[in-house]
């Protein structure tokens, strides 16, 4: 479920949606991209950015590995 409240940015909501789709499709980027109407490259670029943001913030990776 996506949780929006005042102060949550569009980027944060987009990340929630992409990560929910990645989990739903068990890490399958093609299925995720198709379901969201974007390219696989777009999904890969977003996931790469999220990984860098997590590392910079000292958080554990939120991206499933192995797919």
N, C-alpha and C positions, 0 to 999 in steps of 0.2 A: 504494500500500500504506500502511496506517495503522500507524504505529510508536508503540506504547505501552511505557512503562517506568515504574518507580516514580518519582514526582515529576511526571509529566505529568498535568495536570488534565483533568477532563471537558470543560471549555471548550476546551482545546487540541485534544483528540481530536475534539470536535464541529466545530471549525474545519477540521481536516484532512479530515474526511468531507465537509463542505460544499464545500470547495475542490476536492477530488478529483471530486465530482459535477459541479461547475461546469465543470471542465476536460473531463471525459468528455462532457458535453453541449455543449461549445464555447460556453459562456457563456449557454446557454438556461436562464433562471431558471424557466420553467414546467416544463420537463422535469426540472430538478433538484428542484424542489419536489415534483412528482408521484412521482419515484423515492424520495424520502425520506419521503413521507407527511406533508408539511407544506404550509402555504399559501405562495403566491408572496410574500405580504407578509412572512412570517417570514424567507424567504430574503433578501429585500431589506433587511429590518432588520438581519439578521446581517451582510450584506455592507457596509452602511453603517457598522456598528460596527467591522468589521475594517479598513475604510479609515481611519477616524478613529484607531484604535489604531496602524496603520502610520505614519500621518503624525506622530502624537505621538512615536513611537519613532524617527523619522527614517529609516524603511525605505521602499524603493520599493513602490508599490502591488502587491499580490498578486492583485488582482481583474482579470479580463479586462474590457476595455472594449468598447463598441460593441454591447452586447446589453441 
